[in-house]
Amino acid sequence: MTATEGGEGRMSDRAPEPVGPYPHARRVGNLLFLSGVGPRARGKKQIPGVDLDSGGRIVSYDIETQCRSCFDNVRHVIEDSGARWEDVVDVTAFLTDMKRDFETFNRVYAEYFGETRPCRTTVEVGALPTPIAVELKVIAVLDREWGA
């Protein structure tokens, strides 16, 4: 995790590059706020589980593959921030097709979070900033200083 200009903002060397001018995470007191995290892999334009047409529109997608990649990316940011997966206390999930994808999302979510069981809100949205079907907004609690 590297510091960004302006204080407590952090960038993970393992998570995908942000698509806008924001850090992967920002610490305020003992809370760690993650910016929205999607399934894209670092350094790649190809999105795991997504097939696009020549115009960049989604032709088909595999929500399970996207969910797993998304959760792995969140884990990278959490761990690179000095926190543990178990420190996650709140998750807001954005799905572009609740009816089609919620059951699979819920199953994969349960695999990843197990007994951690953070609070969660799941919202259907019309679109996300890139051609993805899932994005997570996460808050974790930190009991130690950056890098400790």
DSSP file (Angstrom, degrees, kcal/mol; ACC not computed):
  #  RESIDUE AA STRUCTURE BP1 BP2  ACC     N-H-->O    O-->H-N    N-H-->O    O-->H-N    TCO  KAPPA ALPHA  PHI   PSI    X-CA   Y-CA   Z-CA
    1    1 A M              0   0    0      0, 0.0     2,-0.4     0, 0.0    11,-0.2   0.000 360.0 360.0 360.0 132.4    0.0    0.0    0.0
    2    2 A T  E     -A   11   0A   0      9,-2.5     9,-2.3     0, 0.0     2,-0.2  -0.890 360.0-112.6-117.4 149.0    1.4    3.4   -0.9
    3    3 A A  E     -A   10   0A   0     -2,-0.4     2,-0.2     7,-0.2     7,-0.2  -0.486  26.6-148.8 -76.2 147.4    0.4    6.8    0.3
    4    4 A T    >   -     0   0    0      5,-1.8     3,-0.6     3,-0.3     5,-0.2  -0.635  36.9 -76.9-103.9 170.5   -1.3    9.2   -2.0
    5    5 A E  T 3  S+     0   0    0     -2,-0.2     4,-0.1     1,-0.2    -1,-0.1  -0.408 109.9  40.3 -63.0 141.5   -1.0   13.0   -1.9
    6    6 A G  T 3  S-     0   0    0      1,-0.1     2,-0.6    -2,-0.1    -1,-0.2   0.702 110.4 -79.2  96.6  20.2   -3.1   14.6    0.8
    7    7 A G  S <  S+     0   0    0     -3,-0.6    -3,-0.3     1,-0.2    -1,-0.1  -0.819 102.9  21.3 111.2-121.4   -2.9   12.4    3.9
    8    8 A E  S    S+     0   0    0     -2,-0.6    19,-1.0    19,-0.2    -1,-0.2   0.394  82.9 118.8 -84.7   2.1   -4.7    9.2    4.7
    9    9 A G  E     - B   0  26A   0     17,-0.2    -5,-1.8    -5,-0.2     2,-0.3  -0.443  45.8-164.3 -67.9 142.6   -5.6    8.1    1.2
   10   10 A R  E     -AB   3  25A   0     15,-2.8    15,-1.8    -7,-0.2    14,-1.6  -0.962  14.8-156.3-133.1 147.2   -4.0    4.7    0.2
   11   11 A M  E     -A    2   0A   0     -9,-2.3    -9,-2.5    -2,-0.3     2,-0.3  -0.989  17.0-138.1-122.1 129.2   -3.5    2.9   -3.1
   12   12 A S        -     0   0    0     -2,-0.4    65,-0.1   -11,-0.2    64,-0.0  -0.645   3.5-148.3 -83.6 140.8   -3.1   -0.9   -3.2
   13   13 A D  S    S+     0   0    0     -2,-0.3    -1,-0.1     1,-0.2     4,-0.1   0.526  99.0  44.8 -82.0  -6.3   -0.4   -2.3   -5.5
   14   14 A R  S    S+     0   0    0      2,-0.1    28,-0.5    59,-0.1    -1,-0.2   0.685  95.4  81.4-109.7 -24.5   -2.6   -5.4   -6.0
   15   15 A A  S    S-     0   0    0      1,-0.1    26,-0.1    26,-0.1     9,-0.0  -0.417  93.2 -86.3 -80.4 158.8   -6.1   -4.0   -6.6
   16   16 A P        -     0   0    0      0, 0.0    26,-0.2     0, 0.0    -4,-0.1  -0.303  52.8 -94.1 -63.6 148.8   -7.2   -2.7  -10.0
   17   17 A E        -     0   0    0     24,-0.2    23,-0.1     1,-0.1    -4,-0.0  -0.362  47.0-104.4 -61.1 138.5   -6.3    0.9  -10.8
   18   18 A P        -     0   0    0      0, 0.0    -1,-0.1     0, 0.0     6,-0.1  -0.295  17.4-137.8 -61.6 151.0   -9.2    3.3   -9.9
   19   19 A V  S    S+     0   0    0     -3,-0.1    -2,-0.1     2,-0.0     0, 0.0   0.317  84.0  29.1 -92.7   8.2  -11.2    4.6  -12.9
   20   20 A G  S    S-     0   0    0      2,-0.2     2,-1.9     3,-0.0     0, 0.0  -0.867 106.0 -67.6-150.9-176.2  -11.3    8.1  -11.4
   21   21 A P  S    S+     0   0    0      0, 0.0    -2,-0.0     0, 0.0     0, 0.0  -0.484  90.9  99.5 -83.5  72.0   -9.4   10.5   -9.2
   22   22 A Y        -     0   0    0     -2,-1.9    -2,-0.2    13,-0.0     2,-0.1  -0.982  68.5-111.2-150.2 156.6   -9.8    8.7   -5.9
   23   23 A P        -     0   0    0      0, 0.0    12,-0.2     0, 0.0   -12,-0.2  -0.400  27.4-117.8 -83.0 165.5   -7.8    6.3   -3.6
   24   24 A H  S    S+     0   0    0    -14,-1.6    11,-2.5     1,-0.2     2,-0.3   0.877  95.3   1.5 -65.8 -37.6   -8.6    2.7   -3.0
   25   25 A A  E     -BC  10  34A   0    -15,-1.8   -15,-2.8     9,-0.3     2,-0.4  -0.981  58.3-158.9-150.3 157.6   -9.1    3.5    0.7
   26   26 A R  E     -BC   9  33A   0      7,-2.0     7,-2.7    -2,-0.3     2,-0.4  -0.987  15.3-142.8-141.9 131.0   -9.1    6.3    3.2
   27   27 A R  E     + C   0  32A   0    -19,-1.0     2,-0.4    -2,-0.4     5,-0.2  -0.794  17.4 178.3 -95.1 134.1   -8.7    6.0    6.9
   28   28 A V  E >   - C   0  31A   0      3,-2.6     3,-2.2    -2,-0.4     2,-0.2  -0.954  67.8 -45.7-132.9 112.6  -10.6    8.3    9.2
   29   29 A G  T 3  S-     0   0    0     -2,-0.4    -2,-0.0     1,-0.3     0, 0.0  -0.479 123.4 -25.3  61.9-127.4  -10.0    7.6   12.9
   30   30 A N  T 3  S+     0   0    0     -2,-0.2   112,-4.1    -3,-0.1     2,-0.4   0.190 119.5  98.7-102.5  17.9  -10.2    3.8   13.3
   31   31 A L  E <   -CD  28 141A   0     -3,-2.2    -3,-2.6   110,-0.2     2,-0.5  -0.858  57.0-155.8-106.0 141.0  -12.5    3.4   10.2
   32   32 A L  E     -CD  27 140A   0    108,-3.1   108,-2.5    -2,-0.4     2,-0.5  -0.969   9.3-163.7-114.5 117.6  -11.3    2.3    6.8
   33   33 A F  E     -CD  26 139A   0     -7,-2.7    -7,-2.0    -2,-0.5     2,-0.4  -0.899   5.9-154.1-104.1 122.6  -13.5    3.4    3.9
   34   34 A L  E     -C   25   0A   0    104,-2.9   104,-0.3    -2,-0.5    -9,-0.3  -0.766  14.6-127.4 -93.4 140.5  -13.0    1.7    0.6
   35   35 A S        -     0   0    0    -11,-2.5   103,-0.3    -2,-0.4   101,-0.1  -0.337  58.1 -62.4 -68.7 166.6  -13.9    3.3   -2.7
   36   36 A G        -     0   0    0    101,-0.1     2,-0.5    99,-0.1   101,-0.2  -0.290  58.9-156.6 -55.4 133.8  -16.2    1.2   -4.9
   37   37 A V  B     -E  136   0A   0     99,-2.8    99,-2.6    -3,-0.1    37,-0.1  -0.967  12.8-178.8-121.3 125.8  -14.4   -2.0   -5.9
   38   38 A G        -     0   0    0     -2,-0.5    97,-0.1    97,-0.2    35,-0.1  -0.373  41.6 -92.8-109.4-168.9  -15.2   -4.0   -9.0
   39   39 A P  S    S+     0   0    0      0, 0.0    96,-0.1     0, 0.0    33,-0.0   0.482  74.6 125.3 -88.9  -3.5  -14.0   -7.2  -10.6
   40   40 A R        -     0   0    0      7,-0.1     2,-0.3     1,-0.1     7,-0.2  -0.224  59.3-124.4 -59.3 145.9  -11.4   -5.8  -13.0
   41   41 A A    >   -     0   0    0      5,-0.7     3,-1.7   -26,-0.1   -24,-0.2  -0.679  34.1 -93.4 -89.9 145.9   -7.8   -7.2  -12.6
   42   42 A R  T 3  S+     0   0    0    -28,-0.5    -1,-0.1    -2,-0.3     3,-0.1  -0.322 107.5   7.8 -59.4 132.7   -4.9   -4.9  -12.0
   43   43 A G  T 3  S+     0   0    0      1,-0.2     2,-0.4     2,-0.0    -1,-0.3   0.539 110.2 101.5  76.5   7.4   -3.1   -3.8  -15.2
   44   44 A K    <   -     0   0    0     -3,-1.7    -1,-0.2     1,-0.1    -3,-0.1  -0.939  55.9-159.8-126.7 146.8   -5.7   -5.4  -17.5
   45   45 A K  S    S+     0   0    0     -2,-0.4     2,-0.2    -3,-0.1    -1,-0.1   0.757  72.2  94.4 -89.3 -29.1   -8.6   -4.0  -19.5
   46   46 A Q  S    S-     0   0    0      1,-0.1    -5,-0.7    -6,-0.1    -2,-0.1  -0.432  71.6-142.5 -63.4 131.6  -10.3   -7.4  -19.7
   47   47 A I    >   -     0   0    0      3,-0.3     3,-2.0    -7,-0.2    -7,-0.1  -0.875  24.2-110.3 -99.6 124.0  -12.9   -7.8  -17.0
   48   48 A P  T 3  S+     0   0    0      0, 0.0     3,-0.1     0, 0.0    21,-0.1  -0.266 101.0  10.2 -53.7 129.5  -13.1  -11.4  -15.5
   49   49 A G  T 3  S+     0   0    0      1,-0.2    13,-2.8    16,-0.1     2,-0.4   0.606 104.1 112.7  80.1  12.4  -16.3  -13.0  -16.5
   50   50 A V  E <   -H   61   0B   0     -3,-2.0     2,-0.5    11,-0.2    -3,-0.3  -0.972  45.4-165.8-125.2 130.8  -17.4  -10.4  -19.1
   51   51 A D  E     -H   60   0B   0      9,-2.9     8,-3.4    -2,-0.4     9,-1.4  -0.966  16.8-167.0-110.4 125.3  -17.7  -10.6  -22.9
   52   52 A L  E     -H   58   0B   0     -2,-0.5     6,-0.2     6,-0.2     2,-0.1  -0.796  15.2-129.5-111.5 152.2  -18.0   -7.3  -24.7
   53   53 A D    >   -     0   0    0      4,-2.6     3,-2.1    -2,-0.3     6,-0.0  -0.316  46.1 -86.2 -85.7-179.2  -19.0   -6.5  -28.2
   54   54 A S  T 3  S+     0   0    0      1,-0.3    -1,-0.1     2,-0.1    -2,-0.0   0.713 129.6  56.0 -63.6 -20.4  -16.8   -4.2  -30.5
   55   55 A G  T 3  S-     0   0    0      2,-0.1    -1,-0.3     3,-0.0     3,-0.1   0.369 120.2-106.8 -91.6   3.9  -18.6   -1.1  -29.0
   56   56 A G  S <  S+     0   0    0     -3,-2.1     2,-0.3     1,-0.3    -2,-0.1   0.609  74.6 137.9  82.5  12.3  -17.7   -2.1  -25.4
   57   57 A R        -     0   0    0      1,-0.1    -4,-2.6     2,-0.0     2,-0.3  -0.669  62.9 -99.3 -91.6 148.1  -21.3   -3.2  -24.5
   58   58 A I  E     +H   52   0B   0     -2,-0.3    -6,-0.2    -6,-0.2     3,-0.1  -0.484  38.0 174.7 -68.7 125.0  -21.8   -6.3  -22.4
   59   59 A V  E    S-     0   0B   0     -8,-3.4     2,-0.3     1,-0.5    -7,-0.2   0.819  71.1 -19.9 -92.5 -46.0  -22.8   -9.3  -24.6
   60   60 A S  E     -H   51   0B   0     -9,-1.4    -9,-2.9     2,-0.0    -1,-0.5  -0.978  62.8-166.4-156.1 161.0  -22.7  -11.8  -21.7
   61   61 A Y  E     -H   50   0B   0     -2,-0.3     2,-0.6   -11,-0.2   -11,-0.2  -0.996  21.9-134.7-153.2 156.0  -21.3  -12.2  -18.2
   62   62 A D     >  -     0   0    0    -13,-2.8     4,-2.1    -2,-0.3     5,-0.2  -0.934  16.2-165.6-110.6 105.3  -20.7  -14.7  -15.5
   63   63 A I  H  > S+     0   0    0     -2,-0.6     4,-2.8     1,-0.2     5,-0.2   0.839  86.3  56.4 -65.1 -33.6  -21.7  -13.2  -12.2
   64   64 A E  H  > S+     0   0    0      2,-0.2     4,-2.5     1,-0.2    -1,-0.2   0.937 108.3  46.9 -64.8 -44.7  -20.0  -15.8  -10.1
   65   65 A T  H  > S+     0   0    0      1,-0.2     4,-2.1     2,-0.2    -2,-0.2   0.916 114.2  48.3 -61.4 -43.1  -16.6  -15.0  -11.8
   66   66 A Q  H  X S+     0   0    0     -4,-2.1     4,-2.6     2,-0.2    -2,-0.2   0.914 111.1  50.2 -64.2 -42.6  -17.2  -11.3  -11.3
   67   67 A C  H  X S+     0   0    0     -4,-2.8     4,-2.9     2,-0.2     5,-0.2   0.938 110.9  48.5 -61.7 -47.1  -18.2  -11.7   -7.6
   68   68 A R  H  X S+     0   0    0     -4,-2.5     4,-2.3     1,-0.2    -1,-0.2   0.917 113.9  46.5 -60.8 -43.5  -15.1  -13.8   -6.8
   69   69 A S  H  X S+     0   0    0     -4,-2.1     4,-2.3    -5,-0.2    -1,-0.2   0.905 112.8  50.4 -65.0 -41.1  -12.8  -11.3   -8.6
   70   70 A C  H  X S+     0   0    0     -4,-2.6     4,-2.3     2,-0.2    -2,-0.2   0.933 111.3  47.2 -62.5 -48.1  -14.5   -8.4   -6.8
   71   71 A F  H  X S+     0   0    0     -4,-2.9     4,-2.4     1,-0.2    -1,-0.2   0.886 111.1  52.3 -63.0 -39.2  -14.2  -10.1   -3.3
   72   72 A D  H  X S+     0   0    0     -4,-2.3     4,-2.1    -5,-0.2    -1,-0.2   0.911 109.3  50.0 -62.6 -41.5  -10.5  -10.8   -4.0
   73   73 A N  H  X S+     0   0    0     -4,-2.3     4,-2.0     2,-0.2    -2,-0.2   0.903 109.8  50.2 -63.7 -41.4   -9.9   -7.2   -5.0
   74   74 A V  H  X S+     0   0    0     -4,-2.3     4,-2.8     1,-0.2    -1,-0.2   0.928 108.8  52.8 -61.0 -44.1  -11.6   -6.0   -1.8
   75   75 A R  H  X S+     0   0    0     -4,-2.4     4,-3.0     1,-0.2     5,-0.3   0.901 106.5  53.6 -58.8 -41.6   -9.4   -8.4    0.2
   76   76 A H  H  X S+     0   0    0     -4,-2.1     4,-2.8     2,-0.2    -1,-0.2   0.943 112.1  43.4 -57.8 -48.8   -6.3   -6.9   -1.5
   77   77 A V  H  X S+     0   0    0     -4,-2.0     4,-0.9     2,-0.2     6,-0.2   0.930 115.2  49.1 -64.9 -45.3   -7.2   -3.4   -0.4
   78   78 A I  H ><>S+     0   0    0     -4,-2.8     5,-2.2     1,-0.2     3,-0.7   0.955 116.8  40.8 -58.0 -52.9   -8.2   -4.5    3.1
   79   79 A E  H ><5S+     0   0    0     -4,-3.0     3,-1.8     1,-0.2    -2,-0.2   0.893 112.3  54.4 -66.6 -40.1   -5.0   -6.4    3.7
   80   80 A D  H 3<5S+     0   0    0     -4,-2.8    -1,-0.2    -5,-0.3    -2,-0.2   0.656 104.3  58.1 -68.9 -13.4   -2.8   -3.8    2.0
   81   81 A S  T <<5S-     0   0    0     -4,-0.9    -1,-0.3    -3,-0.7    66,-0.2   0.394 124.0-103.6 -93.0   0.7   -4.3   -1.3    4.4
   82   82 A G  T < 5S+     0   0    0     -3,-1.8    -3,-0.2     1,-0.3     2,-0.2   0.587  85.3 115.4  88.2  10.6   -3.2   -3.3    7.5
   83   83 A A      < -     0   0    0     -5,-2.2    -1,-0.3    -6,-0.2     2,-0.3  -0.534  59.2-124.9-104.3 174.2   -6.6   -4.7    8.2
   84   84 A R    >   -     0   0    0     -2,-0.2     3,-2.2    -3,-0.1     4,-0.3  -0.829  26.2-112.1-115.0 157.5   -8.0   -8.3    8.2
   85   85 A W  G >  S+     0   0    0     -2,-0.3     3,-1.7     1,-0.3    -1,-0.1   0.867 118.9  61.0 -52.8 -38.5  -10.9   -9.6    6.3
   86   86 A E  G 3  S+     0   0    0      1,-0.3    -1,-0.3    54,-0.0    27,-0.0   0.610  90.5  70.2 -67.9 -12.2  -12.6  -10.1    9.7
   87   87 A D  G <  S+     0   0    0     -3,-2.2    54,-2.2    53,-0.1     2,-0.3   0.545  70.2 112.0 -82.5  -7.5  -12.4   -6.3   10.3
   88   88 A V  E <   +F  140   0A   0     -3,-1.7    52,-0.3    -4,-0.3     3,-0.1  -0.520  35.4 168.1 -69.2 127.6  -15.0   -5.7    7.6
   89   89 A V  E     +     0   0A   0     50,-2.7    30,-2.2     1,-0.3     2,-0.3   0.590  59.7  28.5-115.7 -17.5  -18.2   -4.3    9.4
   90   90 A D  E     -Fg 139 119A   0     49,-1.8    49,-2.4    28,-0.2     2,-0.4  -0.985  55.4-175.1-151.5 135.6  -20.3   -3.0    6.5
   91   91 A V  E     -Fg 138 120A   0     28,-2.0    30,-2.1    -2,-0.3     2,-0.5  -0.998   7.0-166.4-131.3 129.2  -20.8   -3.9    2.8
   92   92 A T  E     -Fg 137 121A   0     45,-3.1    45,-2.6    -2,-0.4     2,-0.4  -0.979  17.0-162.1-110.8 121.3  -22.9   -2.1    0.2
   93   93 A A  E     -Fg 136 122A   0     28,-3.3    30,-3.1    -2,-0.5     2,-0.5  -0.871   6.6-159.2-108.4 135.2  -23.3   -4.2   -2.9
   94   94 A F  E     -Fg 135 123A   0     41,-2.9    41,-1.6    -2,-0.4     2,-0.4  -0.962  12.4-179.4-114.0 121.6  -24.4   -2.8   -6.2
   95   95 A L  E     -Fg 134 124A   0     28,-2.7    30,-2.5    -2,-0.5     3,-0.3  -0.940  24.4-151.9-118.3 142.1  -25.9   -5.3   -8.8
   96   96 A T  S    S+     0   0    0     37,-1.6     2,-0.2    -2,-0.4    38,-0.1   0.633  95.1  29.6 -86.9 -13.2  -27.1   -4.4  -12.2
   97   97 A D     >  +     0   0    0     36,-0.4     4,-2.7     1,-0.1     5,-0.3  -0.663  64.2 175.7-146.2  86.3  -29.6   -7.3  -12.4
   98   98 A M  H  > S+     0   0    0     -3,-0.3     4,-2.4     1,-0.2     5,-0.3   0.904  81.2  52.0 -58.7 -46.5  -30.9   -8.2   -8.9
   99   99 A K  H  4 S+     0   0    0      1,-0.2     4,-0.3     2,-0.2    -1,-0.2   0.907 118.4  35.9 -60.7 -44.0  -33.4  -10.8  -10.2
  100  100 A R  H  4 S+     0   0    0      1,-0.1     4,-0.3     2,-0.1    -1,-0.2   0.868 129.9  28.2 -75.9 -37.9  -30.8  -12.7  -12.3
  101  101 A D  H  X S+     0   0    0     -4,-2.7     4,-2.8     1,-0.1     5,-0.2   0.603  90.6  88.0-109.0 -14.4  -27.8  -12.3  -10.0
  102  102 A F  H  X S+     0   0    0     -4,-2.4     4,-3.1    -5,-0.3     5,-0.2   0.897  89.3  51.1 -60.6 -44.2  -28.8  -12.0   -6.4
  103  103 A E  H  > S+     0   0    0     -5,-0.3     4,-2.0    -4,-0.3    -1,-0.2   0.930 115.3  42.0 -60.2 -46.4  -28.9  -15.8   -5.6
  104  104 A T  H  > S+     0   0    0     -4,-0.3     4,-2.5     2,-0.2     5,-0.3   0.927 114.8  51.1 -66.4 -44.7  -25.4  -16.4   -7.0
  105  105 A F  H  X S+     0   0    0     -4,-2.8     4,-2.9     1,-0.2    -2,-0.2   0.934 110.5  49.6 -55.8 -48.0  -24.1  -13.2   -5.4
  106  106 A N  H  X S+     0   0    0     -4,-3.1     4,-2.2    -5,-0.2    -1,-0.2   0.887 110.8  49.5 -61.1 -41.8  -25.5  -14.2   -2.0
  107  107 A R  H  X S+     0   0    0     -4,-2.0     4,-1.7    -5,-0.2    -1,-0.2   0.938 114.9  42.9 -63.9 -47.8  -24.0  -17.8   -2.2
  108  108 A V  H  X S+     0   0    0     -4,-2.5     4,-2.2     1,-0.2    -2,-0.2   0.898 112.1  54.9 -66.8 -40.3  -20.5  -16.5   -3.1
  109  109 A Y  H  X S+     0   0    0     -4,-2.9     4,-3.0    -5,-0.3     5,-0.4   0.928 106.9  50.8 -55.9 -47.2  -20.8  -13.7   -0.5
  110  110 A A  H  X S+     0   0    0     -4,-2.2     4,-2.0     1,-0.2    -1,-0.2   0.867 108.6  52.4 -61.8 -37.4  -21.5  -16.4    2.1
  111  111 A E  H  < S+     0   0    0     -4,-1.7    -1,-0.2     2,-0.2    -2,-0.2   0.927 115.8  39.7 -62.8 -44.9  -18.5  -18.4    1.1
  112  112 A Y  H  < S+     0   0    0     -4,-2.2    -2,-0.2     1,-0.2    -1,-0.2   0.896 124.5  34.8 -74.7 -41.5  -16.2  -15.4    1.4
  113  113 A F  H >X S+     0   0    0     -4,-3.0     3,-2.9    -5,-0.2     4,-0.5   0.720  78.3 160.2 -92.6 -21.0  -17.5  -13.8    4.5
  114  114 A G  T 3< S-     0   0    0     -4,-2.0     3,-0.4    -5,-0.4    -1,-0.2  -0.060  76.6  -5.6  44.4-122.4  -18.5  -17.0    6.4
  115  115 A E  T 34 S+     0   0    0      1,-0.2    -1,-0.3     2,-0.1    -2,-0.1   0.505 118.1  83.8 -83.2  -5.3  -18.8  -16.2   10.1
  116  116 A T  T <4  +     0   0    0     -3,-2.9    -1,-0.2    -4,-0.1    -2,-0.2   0.936  65.9 177.5 -62.0 -45.9  -17.6  -12.6    9.7
  117  117 A R     <  -     0   0    0     -4,-0.5     3,-0.1    -3,-0.4    -2,-0.1   0.867   7.3-169.9  45.6  60.7  -21.1  -11.6    8.8
  118  118 A P        -     0   0    0      0, 0.0   -28,-0.2     0, 0.0   -29,-0.1  -0.281  36.2 -85.9 -67.9 164.1  -20.8   -7.8    8.3
  119  119 A C  E     -g   90   0A   0    -30,-2.2   -28,-2.0   -27,-0.0     2,-0.3  -0.370  56.0-166.0 -62.0 152.2  -23.9   -5.6    7.9
  120  120 A R  E     -g   91   0A   0    -30,-0.2     2,-0.4    -3,-0.1   -28,-0.2  -0.997  25.1-172.2-150.5 142.6  -24.9   -5.5    4.2
  121  121 A T  E     -g   92   0A   0    -30,-2.1   -28,-3.3    -2,-0.3     2,-0.5  -0.999  13.1-160.8-127.8 133.7  -27.2   -3.6    1.9
  122  122 A T  E     -g   93   0A   0     -2,-0.4     2,-0.4   -30,-0.2   -28,-0.2  -0.973  12.0-177.1-119.6 127.6  -27.7   -4.8   -1.7
  123  123 A V  E     -g   94   0A   0    -30,-3.1   -28,-2.7    -2,-0.5     2,-0.5  -0.955  22.9-133.9-126.7 138.2  -29.0   -2.4   -4.3
  124  124 A E  E     -g   95   0A   0     -2,-0.4     2,-0.3   -30,-0.2   -28,-0.2  -0.791  28.3-173.3 -88.7 133.9  -29.9   -2.8   -7.9
  125  125 A V        -     0   0    0    -30,-2.5     3,-0.1    -2,-0.5   -27,-0.1  -0.898  31.9-127.2-124.7 155.7  -28.5    0.0  -10.2
  126  126 A G  S    S-     0   0    0     -2,-0.3     2,-0.3     1,-0.2    -1,-0.1   0.807  87.0 -15.1 -71.4 -30.2  -29.1    0.7  -13.8
  127  127 A A        -     0   0    0    -32,-0.1    -1,-0.2    -3,-0.0     6,-0.1  -0.977  57.1-135.7-165.4 160.6  -25.4    0.8  -14.7
  128  128 A L        -     0   0    0      2,-0.4     4,-0.1     4,-0.3     7,-0.0  -0.809  41.9 -97.3-119.1 165.0  -21.9    1.0  -13.1
  129  129 A P  S    S+     0   0    0      0, 0.0    -1,-0.0     0, 0.0     0, 0.0   0.735 109.6  30.8 -60.4 -24.6  -19.0    3.2  -14.4
  130  130 A T  S    S-     0   0    0      2,-0.0     2,-2.7     0, 0.0    -2,-0.4  -0.810 109.4 -81.6-123.5 168.3  -17.4    0.3  -16.3
  131  131 A P  S    S+     0   0    0      0, 0.0     2,-0.3     0, 0.0   -84,-0.1  -0.366  85.9 123.0 -74.8  71.7  -19.1   -2.7  -18.0
  132  132 A I        -     0   0    0     -2,-2.7    -4,-0.3    -4,-0.1     3,-0.1  -0.833  57.2-146.8-126.1 164.2  -19.5   -4.7  -14.8
  133  133 A A  S    S+     0   0    0     -2,-0.3   -37,-1.6     1,-0.2   -36,-0.4   0.470  80.5  38.7-110.2  -5.6  -22.4   -6.3  -13.0
  134  134 A V  E     + F   0  95A   0    -39,-0.2     2,-0.3   -38,-0.1   -39,-0.2  -0.999  53.1 171.0-148.3 143.5  -21.2   -6.0   -9.4
  135  135 A E  E     - F   0  94A   0    -41,-1.6   -41,-2.9    -2,-0.3     2,-0.4  -0.981  17.5-147.7-148.7 145.0  -19.4   -3.4   -7.3
  136  136 A L  E     -EF  37  93A   0    -99,-2.6   -99,-2.8    -2,-0.3     2,-0.5  -0.919   7.3-163.3-118.9 142.5  -18.8   -3.3   -3.5
  137  137 A K  E     - F   0  92A   0    -45,-2.6   -45,-3.1    -2,-0.4     2,-0.3  -0.997  26.4-172.4-118.7 122.7  -18.4   -0.4   -1.1
  138  138 A V  E     - F   0  91A   0     -2,-0.5  -104,-2.9  -104,-0.3     2,-0.4  -0.896  21.4-165.0-128.1 145.5  -16.9   -1.5    2.2
  139  139 A I  E     -DF  33  90A   0    -49,-2.4   -50,-2.7    -2,-0.3   -49,-1.8  -0.996  14.6-178.7-125.6 134.3  -16.1   -0.2    5.6
  140  140 A A  E     -DF  32  88A   0   -108,-2.5  -108,-3.1    -2,-0.4     2,-0.5  -0.886  24.4-124.3-126.9 160.0  -13.7   -1.9    8.0
  141  141 A V  E     -D   31   0A   0    -54,-2.2     2,-0.4    -2,-0.3  -110,-0.2  -0.906  21.9-160.3-105.7 131.9  -12.6   -1.1   11.6
  142  142 A L        -     0   0    0   -112,-4.1   -59,-0.1    -2,-0.5     4,-0.1  -0.939  15.5-176.9-113.6 133.0   -8.9   -0.7   12.3
  143  143 A D        +     0   0    0     -2,-0.4     2,-0.3     2,-0.1    -1,-0.1   0.349  69.1  52.7-106.0   4.1   -7.4   -1.0   15.8
  144  144 A R  S    S-     0   0    0   -114,-0.1     3,-0.1   -62,-0.1     2,-0.0  -0.880  88.7 -92.1-136.2 167.2   -3.8   -0.2   14.8
  145  145 A E    >   -     0   0    0     -2,-0.3     3,-2.1     1,-0.2    -2,-0.1  -0.303  60.0 -74.1 -74.4 161.1   -1.9    2.5   12.9
  146  146 A W  T 3  S+     0   0    0      1,-0.3    -1,-0.2     2,-0.1   -64,-0.1  -0.301 120.4   9.0 -52.5 134.0   -1.1    2.3    9.2
  147  147 A G  T 3         0   0    0    -66,-0.2    -1,-0.3     1,-0.1   -65,-0.1   0.424 360.0 360.0  76.5  -1.5    1.6   -0.2    8.5
  148  148 A A    <         0   0    0     -3,-2.1    -2,-0.1   -66,-0.0    -1,-0.1   0.483 360.0 360.0 -80.9 360.0    1.6   -1.5   12.1
